[in-house]
Amino acid sequence: MKRRDFIQKAGALAAVSSLPIGVGASILKNRQAEVFNVGIIGYGDRGSGLHNVLNRMPEKFTVKGIAEVLPFRAEPVSKKYPQIPVYQDFRRILDDKEIDTVVVATPLNAHYEHAKAVLEAGKNLYLEKTMLFTLDEIQAFQDFVRNYPNQTIQVGHQYRYSPLYFKVKEYIQKGWLGKVTQVSARWDRNGSWRRPVPSPEFERQVNWRMYREYSGGLVAELLSHQMDFVNWAFDTLPDRIYGTGGIDYFQDGRETFDNVQVTLRYDKIGMVGNFGATCGNQYEGYAFKIKGTEGTISLLTNDGIFYPEPEKKAKLQEVDGVSGATPITWTDNRNGIKLVDEPTKDGTIYALEDFYRCLKEKSKPLCNVNNAGNTAKLVALANQSIYEGIVIDGLFSSKD
């Protein structure tokens, strides 16, 4: 063994030996592993969806255990994957020494308990967005994770990993849009947002998104994606929240609103953000527009176009026509510039690919406890503004 390699390995062993036994063993194992063994806690729409993506990365991840409390979800997955143990008690996942990484995809109100337990068990964590439910939980967890610096913790705000949204961030930072003054984001649907329930006693467990005890509603489940992107792309946080909404269409016993609008004021950069969602109209569906003095970016989840303002458009077309070699790809009608050559993949793929990189390198994820915590705070405060009918000022003393 070369002296340099010996010193590096000795240093790694010394660092591990200073940790609690369970944590050290897990970290050392992960450094040696090429494939990470994953446990999934929560097997609803999101947990099963993450499993499907993990299965497409066999050279990176192997699912070794699933925890799901609802029998009508647990039984089908046991039949589909007979080689994978399925538990009702999530602690069985944490007790499994073979599992080094855990995905938490449970209802929002359970995130704190499950995420904390995963770290205490010495395992890496992929925590679905929104990171946590309440302001107290967010602060407590951000303090708590300081005791676990050797474990990788990634939160599932996927736009921070999408090539499309990276391109948009680049456009913003390089000034292609000029001075941005308005952001407009919608995520609409025409439907109740309910899942079928096999028996009434499972109503709150299945349709937890409908009840304020468990859920942050439309803001947490949908609009948090766009809010988080604005935080990241502009390197800022809002200073004021105006929220409103109501149960305006589905009078079906739900508690979370089916129609919401949140306006955020970003004093530091002179910008207004409008974020809305309704369950009563699907015309716009997903719509995300960023408006600057020199152009507008119009986004879908997987595609986008930059529409320059008339003067900028004329200059760009002139340069493009003269050189014939610029990297600009115009739309067929030459009204806009394509941001990507073809629609991007499911954002979960990019997020989990980078999660793997962070696990291997022991590096800090792009979506981490600090910045995802800021988005979770924003969601909690936006809901407070919506439900209480108040304006909230002075949200953040500093940005992460």
C-alpha positions, 0 to 999 in steps of 0.5 A: 500500500502506498504511503499516501493511500495508507494515510488517507485510509488511516485518517478516515478510520480515525474520523469514524472511530470518534463517532458513535459505534452505529453511526461510524459503521454506517458511514464507513460502509457507505464509503466502500459501497458502490450500491446503496441499500435503501429503505422506504418509509411510506408507500403512497403515491410518492413513496411508490413513485420513488421506488419506481425511479430507484429501480431504474438505477440498479447500479446505484440503489437497491431497495431492501425494505419498505414500511407502510402502515396501510394494509391495502398498500402493503399487501400488493407491494409484498406480492409485487416484490416478494424479495423485499420485506414489507413492515408495518412498523417503520423502526424495522427499517431502521433496525436493519443493518444492511440498509444504509439510506432511507427515503421518507415519503410519509404525510408532512406531519410525520416527517419530523419523527421519521427524519429524526429517527433515521439520523439517530439510526446512523443512516443517510436520509432522502426526505420528501418535500416539504421538509417539515410541517411547523416552524418549531419542527424546522428550527429543532431539526436544523439544530438537531442535524448539527450532531450528524455531520457525516450523514447525507441529508437531501430534501426533495425539491427537484427543480434544484437538479433539473437541467431546464431550471439550471438554465433558467437560473443561469439566464437570470444571473447573467441578466438575459431577462434584464431587471425582473420585477414579477414572477407568476406561478400557478398549479391548477387542476379541476378535481377534488384531489381526493384518493379512493378510500376502501373503508371510512376508517382510513379516510384521514390516513389516505386523504391526509392532504385534506386535513390541516392536522397533517397537511400544508395543503396546496401551498406545501404540496404544489406551490412550494416547488416554485417558491423554492426555485425563486429562493434559489434562482434569485438567491433571496428570501421574501420579506412580506406575505399576503395570503388568501383562500377558501374552500370555494368549490368542494364542500366535502368535509375537507379542511385545507383550502381548495383555492389559494393565492399567495403574494410575496414581496421581495424588498431586497431585489424589488420583485413581486411573486404571485403564487396560486392554485385552484382545484376548480379549473385546469385551463392553465394547469402548471404555469410559471412565468418570470418577467423582466425588462428584457424578456419573459421566461415561460416554463412548464415542469419539463420545458421552457421558452425565453420570449425577449422583449421587442428591442432585445429580440431584434438585436438577437435575431440580427446577431443570429442572422449575421453569424449563423453560429450562435447557440440560440435555438428559436421556436418555429415562429421565431418569437422565442428561444428554446431553453432546452432542445427536448423536454427534460426527464422526470425531476426525480431522476435528476434528484436521485442521481445527484443524491447518489453523487453526494452519498459517494462524495460525502458532499452537501446536497444542493437541496439541503436542510438549510435552504429547504428549511427556509422554503418550509418556513415560507410554506408554514408562514404562507399558510398562517397568512392564508388561514388567519387573514393576516399580512406577515412581515420580517420573515427572515433575518438572513438567507442561507 
